[in-house]
Amino acid sequence: MTGNRDQHNVAPGLVMPEATGGRRMAWAALPREVTARIEQMLGSPVAGASSQPGGFSEGVAARVHLVNGKRAFIKAASSLVAPAVADFHRRETAVSQRLPAGAPTPRLLDAYDDGTWVMLAFEDVPGRLPAQPWQPDELDRVLAAVTDMTEVLTPSPVDDAILGEPRLGGWLDVAADAAVRAKVEELSPWAAHRFDDLVALEQNASLVGSTLLHGDLYPFNIMLTADRVFVVDWPHAWIGPRHCDVVTLLSSAWLSGLDPQPIADRQPLIRDLDPVRVNEVLALQAGFLLRMAAVAGPAADRKLVAMATALGLASLRWLGQRV
């Protein structure tokens, strides 16, 4: 890429959009036969439930407290209403069943799949999403936990055959479609002048590694308690280089007005790495996210499109600074 330091034109005025999709199903909308199956899974009737903010699933995400005094976090989706989400839940079940006890993830209590409804029950984590904009101390906590997580998840405890493809890349497809390319150029004039460079980064990217990666590590997939960090929602896990999740997480710092580069320079998974490896991940992230935003039709969740756009532009802004 060229060395022109025009990164301030990459994505001016970035802010973190609302991290809650507009199509969540409320607990009260679940069919009674589904809630009865959940109660059977948990061994007690549900005394109360609270639907949770954060994330973009079209299914249910709710904290429940049971008559026996226990608590759980429930995810559920219908293959008839949200087939993609139901398939994600199936994959998350398979991944969660294989995560080791030392991973910073809520424990899967049980799961159920009747071919239509897919339900997962996790231990309830009494925590909250990280504050947005990022608070530097919380970001440091999360980065330290994610760095430790790579040790626990290397080599991957999950077989590659269970996992999906990494949600990375898109510049080749964007470059081949004039209408999509025009939309991406409108979103990022900086990228419009660098398509060849971005395509080259995508084509030459090295994603060889043995670490189980989360694959979608943004603030809305993290929970904080007083003394622990939990990484939630694992349907997009894949196996690759151990630095990828840290780069993904740090790219969101631009949406909080934080320059990620000085923070990256302190990270053990990045500081001694060939800079090209980081640039590749940023280009791949941006390609996936901005292509998704550009091809989204009128029926797409606009909050999800706004989040994809903001995170894609944040990745490009950091990439622009680095090159």
Secondary structure, 3 states (H helix, E strand, C coil): CCCCCCHHHCCCCCCCCCCECCCCCCHHHCCHHHHHHHHHHHCCCEEEEEECCCECCCCEEEEEEECCCCEEEEEEEECCCCHHHHHHHHHHHHHHCCCCCCCCCCCEEEEEECCCEEEEEECCCCCECCCCCCCHHHHHHHHHHHHHHHHHCCCCCCCHHHCCCCCCCCHHHHHHCHHHHHHHHHHCHHHHCCHHHHHHHHHHCCCCCCEEECCCCCHHHEEECCCCEEECCCCCCEEECCCHHHHHHHHHHHHHCCCHHHHHCCCCCCCCCCHHHHHHHHHHHHHHHHHHHHHCCCCCCHHHHHHHHHHHHHHHHHHHHHC
